[in-house]
Amino acid sequence: MASRLHQKVALKDGKTQCKKMHVMLNSPVGRIEISGCGTGVHEIQFKENVLSQNRTKEASVTCEVCEGPEEMTEPLKQCTAWLQAYFCEPLMTEKLPMPPFHHPVFEQDSFTRQVLWTLLRDVKFGEAVSYKQLADLAGNSKAARAVGGAMRSNPVPIIIPCHRVICSSGQTGNYGGGTHLKQWLLSHEKHQKEKLAY
């Protein structure tokens, strides 16, 4: 497993190498893998979804590290803490530092990057926005389909909340982790927001 936890990664430009590490979390939605280096988080991936219709395994009520290196980089620590707070104490996410990201999507000036940063900045916990509304917020009202493409390119779901982007009709729409996961995340946020209102 050690070779899987630490890997040297060459970026596309061939100039920069980083020591990639992996951390696995058991969460209420299943196993989540975080990969990153000392510079930032590379990706968040859903490895085992316990929410699909065919699954009989029960979901965890906590969010804990189940695999990972003994010494984590600061970005991995921050990402782990942020995800644990998201699932267990959502109010804390506003007080925690946002982990830095180290992925090519964020290193190039593109509409995708602009959409992802706009989503992170403007669509808050418990809110939802349509693809068209997000296109408007990102400065191109005719780019709703391109917003869908940006959501598919999001390397850090949950932190950059692509699950909060829904169809204009109110339907949830597609999601990389599956529609059951998207519905669960939206319901989780709605329920947590309602609890705070009381």
C-alpha positions in Angstrom: 0.0 0.0 0.0 2.9 2.4 0.6 3.6 2.7 -3.1 0.0 3.8 -3.5 0.2 6.3 -0.7 3.2 8.1 -2.1 3.8 8.7 -5.8 5.9 11.2 -7.7 3.8 12.9 -10.3 5.1 14.8 -13.3 2.8 17.6 -14.5 2.0 18.0 -18.2 4.6 20.7 -18.7 7.3 18.3 -17.4 8.8 21.0 -15.2 7.4 20.3 -11.9 7.2 17.1 -9.9 5.4 16.6 -6.7 5.2 13.8 -4.2 1.6 12.7 -4.4 0.0 11.2 -1.3 -3.4 9.5 -0.8 -5.8 9.6 2.1 -8.9 7.5 2.3 -11.9 8.5 4.5 -14.9 6.5 5.6 -17.8 9.0 5.3 -21.6 8.9 5.5 -21.6 8.6 1.6 -18.9 5.9 1.5 -15.2 5.9 0.9 -13.6 9.1 -0.3 -10.1 9.3 -1.6 -8.1 12.6 -1.4 -4.9 12.9 -3.4 -2.5 15.7 -3.1 1.0 16.9 -2.4 2.7 19.6 -0.4 1.5 22.2 -2.8 -2.2 21.4 -2.7 -5.1 18.9 -3.2 -5.1 17.2 -6.6 -8.4 15.4 -6.5 -11.3 14.1 -4.4 -12.8 10.9 -5.6 -15.7 8.8 -4.5 -14.4 5.2 -4.3 -17.3 3.4 -2.8 -20.8 4.8 -2.8 -23.0 3.3 -0.1 -26.0 5.3 -1.3 -26.7 3.5 -4.5 -30.0 1.6 -4.7 -28.3 -1.8 -4.9 -26.1 -1.4 -1.8 -27.0 -3.0 1.4 -24.0 -1.8 3.4 -24.8 0.8 6.0 -23.3 4.3 5.8 -21.0 5.6 8.5 -22.4 8.4 10.6 -18.9 9.8 11.0 -16.1 10.8 8.7 -12.7 9.3 9.7 -9.4 8.5 8.0 -9.2 4.8 7.4 -6.0 4.7 5.2 -3.2 7.2 4.7 0.4 8.1 5.5 1.4 8.7 9.1 2.7 12.2 8.1 0.2 14.1 6.0 1.0 17.3 4.1 -0.7 20.4 5.3 -3.1 20.6 2.3 -4.2 17.0 2.9 -4.7 17.7 6.6 -6.8 20.8 5.8 -8.9 18.9 3.2 -9.5 16.0 5.6 -10.5 18.4 8.4 -12.8 20.3 6.0 -14.6 17.1 4.8 -15.0 15.9 8.4 -16.6 19.2 9.3 -18.8 19.2 6.2 -20.3 15.8 7.2 -20.3 16.2 11.0 -20.3 19.9 11.9 -21.1 21.9 8.7 -20.9 25.3 10.4 -17.2 24.7 11.1 -16.4 24.7 7.3 -16.8 28.5 7.3 -14.1 28.8 10.1 -11.6 26.3 8.6 -9.0 27.2 6.0 -9.8 26.2 2.5 -7.1 23.7 1.3 -5.1 24.9 -1.6 -5.7 23.1 -4.9 -2.9 21.8 -7.2 -4.6 20.6 -10.4 -4.2 21.8 -14.0 -7.8 23.0 -14.1 -6.9 25.8 -11.6 -3.6 26.7 -13.2 -4.9 27.8 -16.6 -7.1 30.8 -17.3 -10.3 29.2 -18.6 -14.0 29.4 -18.4 -14.0 26.2 -16.4 -11.7 27.7 -13.8 -13.9 30.8 -13.7 -17.1 28.8 -13.2 -15.5 26.7 -10.5 -14.3 29.7 -8.5 -17.6 31.5 -9.0 -19.4 28.4 -7.7 -17.1 28.2 -4.7 -17.4 31.9 -3.9 -21.1 32.6 -4.6 -23.2 29.5 -3.9 -23.3 28.9 -0.2 -24.1 25.8 2.0 -27.7 24.8 1.6 -28.3 26.8 -1.6 -28.7 25.6 -5.2 -28.3 27.3 -8.5 -29.2 26.3 -12.0 -26.6 25.8 -14.8 -28.0 28.9 -16.5 -27.8 31.0 -13.3 -24.2 29.9 -12.7 -23.4 30.8 -16.3 -24.8 34.3 -15.6 -22.8 34.6 -12.4 -19.7 33.5 -14.3 -20.3 36.3 -16.9 -21.6 34.3 -19.9 -25.4 33.9 -19.8 -25.4 31.7 -22.9 -22.9 29.1 -21.6 -25.2 26.8 -19.5 -23.9 23.7 -21.4 -20.3 24.8 -20.8 -21.2 25.1 -17.1 -22.2 21.4 -17.2 -18.8 20.6 -18.8 -17.1 22.6 -16.0 -19.0 20.6 -13.4 -17.7 17.3 -15.0 -14.2 18.7 -14.8 -14.3 19.6 -11.1 -11.5 17.7 -9.5 -12.5 18.5 -5.9 -16.3 17.8 -5.5 -18.0 18.7 -2.2 -15.4 21.4 -1.5 -16.2 23.1 -4.8 -19.9 22.2 -4.6 -20.9 21.1 -8.1 -23.7 19.1 -6.4 -25.4 22.4 -5.8 -25.9 23.0 -9.5 -29.2 21.7 -10.7 -31.5 21.9 -13.8 -33.7 24.9 -14.3 -36.7 22.6 -14.0 -35.6 21.8 -10.4 -34.5 18.3 -11.2 -31.1 17.4 -9.7 -29.4 16.6 -13.0 -26.3 14.4 -13.4 -23.4 14.1 -10.9 -20.1 12.3 -11.1 -20.8 10.3 -8.0 -24.3 9.4 -9.1 -27.7 11.1 -8.7 -28.3 9.3 -5.3 -25.2 10.9 -4.0 -26.1 14.4 -5.3 -29.6 14.1 -3.8 -28.1 13.0 -0.5 -25.6 15.9 -0.4 -28.4 18.4 -1.2 -30.7 16.9 1.5 -27.8 16.9 4.0 -27.3 20.6 3.5 -31.0 21.4 3.5 -31.5 19.4 6.8 -28.4 21.0 8.4 -29.6 24.5 7.4 -33.1 23.9 8.8 -31.6 22.7 12.1 -29.7 26.0 12.4 -32.9 28.0 11.8 -34.5 26.6 15.0 
